[in-house]
Amino acid sequence: MTEPNATPSHRAKDAGAKIIRYQGVVKRYGNFQALNGASLDVHAGEVVCLIGPSGSGKSTLLRCTNGLESVEGGDIEFEGARLPRDERALRGVRRRMGMVFQSFELFPHLTALANVAEGPRTVLRMRRLEAERRALAMLDKVGLSDKVSSYPSALSGGQQQRVAIARALAMEPDVMLFDEPTSALDPETVGEVLNVMKKLADEGMTMVVVTHEMSFARHVGDWIAVFDAGRVVEQGPPTQIFDAPTTERTRDFLSHLGWTG
Amino acid sequence: MTFDWSVVWQHRDALLAGTATTVLLTVMTMVIAVPCGMAVAALRLYARAPVRAVATAYVELFRNLPLILVVYWAFYVLPITTGLGLSPLATGLAALALNVTAYNAETFRAGINSIRKGQIEAATALGMSRPQALRRVVIPQALRRVLPILASTWVSLFKDTSLVSVIAVSELAYVSMQIRSQTFRVLEMLTAMAAIYWLLGYPQAKLVDWIQRRFVVTE
């Protein structure tokens, strides 16, 4: 299935191999058509930002990537293989994809350190000390080495989200999925989370980011996909999307946000 | 009207033994009803439909019957239908455990259901299996939430054990009533009984208050 309005992919010369491939993905919730043939490629080392109005399907596509939602039509490939339907095999894929949620979803009964060590301990079956050493390194990476023994309830939203990023990174994933990571934050803590994400991008992490932060998409994104009514209506490098959008839908969406470049 | 409080002291050994039985009944009932309540809750949440229906029927039956009826039923009907000749104490314990298990099952089920879906998704996204997510993420949080409710159930149960006196289990209420009918010292014995229940119950209630403050869930 091809996108009628999708622009051809002119990837940067140094774009890596395709790591995720969405082909005509379809998903319904009752009568609501959340995804209606969404197609998109994600290359290794790229930051792909999914933008578009609420309910346009970007979060749903992200949640289909690691099987939190099942796909009803089309295909999702991860590293050349179709996403397995079998729970057991799916778990193998999930541990290679980190996910960061809008509402953080830290485990409230565990300290920051234990939150980050939980994946390595339970899923990778690391010994406690080893898992905690890795967790410490990850908390340091997000600038929270002074909060190791804090419980989530004692942390600000921005700090909680950084712990959540560290928790995902502790699994040493190949891809990081971000589902509106700054939408639930106070304006003054958005920056600290975006900075951590930018640092990750600079280190070459492959990232798929659902976001309403247009300036992040513009400056950190390598590839932008614009969603509308369950499909990708335009995709391209940020310069194209933000400076010279080729579709009416993109222009509409950006003008609603008051985007002026 | 004259009071003779010496009757209480004269029967101190019997009262002490009755009190011990009351405490034993409370502890034993909870020892049975906590794990059984968890098991029934797990059946209601995760078992196949027919098993789930049986578990639900059990909970809804025993939660909505007066405890005293269950006590009588266990005493008169259980031996006839099962041929088991249980002692009054064991019968009383069975009736209390049946009742409190149903309550605890509801408590645990509500506790598990109160954990947001996003928590399971976060665990799943890390690569955990469903049992791992339950064991590591859902159940530890649910237990914290239900602890204050279990503590309240405990305090109610401590007082409700008095209902098994109707089948001659020699716990505190039964013993007090026996002494009353032997000595005709009604007011003295009722007062002594009230004092003992209160002195034991009040610290428990305070402990519950403390537990509720201590384990308040902050997110």
Interface residues (C-beta under 8 A of the other chain):
Chain A: N66 L68 E87 R91 G92 R94 R95 M97 G98 M99 F101 S103 E105 L106 F107 P108 H109 E118 G119 T122 V123 Y151 P152 S153 A164 R167 A168 M171
Chain B: R116 G118 Q119 E121 A122 A123 T124 A125 L126 G127 M128 S129 R130 Q132 R136 V137 P140 Q141 R144 V217 T218 E219
